[in-house]
Amino acid sequence: MRYILASASPRRKVLLKKIIKTFRVIPSAVDERRIKAKTPATLAVKAALAKALAVALTHQKDIVIGADTIVILKNKVLGKPKDNKDAIRMLKSLGGRTHKVITGLAIVERAKKKIVTAYETTKVKMKKIADQAIKDYVASGRPLDKAGGYGIQEIEDVFIDRIAGERDNVVGLPLKLLKSLLRRFS
């Protein structure tokens, strides 16, 4: 039995190494922007499942882990910024407010026709952020591949007031939840 992470995220790879020593990384070609759902949690789970299933098609005997993280502010999903201007807009809208981070998880083992899905929600309260601090962070180029336009591991000390829930979920892979789901595959 081999594990595969169906994600290109270097952050997810680092997190997964904490609980699984040996696994392969095979990013899926799924365009999650095309996935529609009635709720943010359902959206995150559907995207994670689409990614896991896409990779599991050609790796049927392996256990494939898919994940998708989204940021929600006032019931509006904030995806990855389109450009620097969009990243600045997102970060300004998050400043001084509490938002939710939801990561959907899907684990697929096609050979056994086994699929498990779940999601984790964490609340994050940002500090009021100075315009120059936002511009400096965006100029680094780091926000563009992250939901909500930020990586908590990069800005926690400067931008974050408090986190209610699992920090790893905000990074992109809720390890406690993932460990409990993986027990169903042993």
C-alpha positions, 0 to 999 in steps of 0.5 A: 500500500502506497500513499499519494498526495494529489496536490502541488502544494509544497506546504501540504507536502511538508505537513503530510511528512509529519504523519506519513514518512513515505508518499508520492506527490502527483498533482491532479489537473483538476481545475477547481474553479469549475466546481460548483456547490451550494455551501463552502464546505461542500465546495471544498470537499467536492474539489478535494474529491475531484483531485483525489479521483483524478489521480486514483484513476491511474493509481488504483491500488494506492491510497490517494489523498486530495485536499482543497482549502478555501477562505470565507469572509461573510459567506463569500469564498475568496479563492486564489488572487488573480493578480497583485491588485486582487491580493491587495483587495483580499488582504484589505478586506480580511484586515481587522475581521474574522474569517473561516478557513475550510479544508476539504479532504478526500481519501480514495482507494479505488481497488477497494472501492473506498472513498472517505470525505470530511472537512475542517473549519478554523476561524482566523482573526486578522489584525488591522493591517497597514497598507504598506505591510500589505503591499510589501507582502504582495510584492514578495509574490507569495500570496498569489498561489494561496486562497485568501491571498495569504499563507499563515506560516508567512504572516502569522506574527504580523497579520494574525490576531488569533486562531480558533481551531487547527492551525495546520488546517489554515496551512492547508492540511488538517492533520488531526482529521486526516489521521483519523480518516486514514485509520479507516484504511488500515 
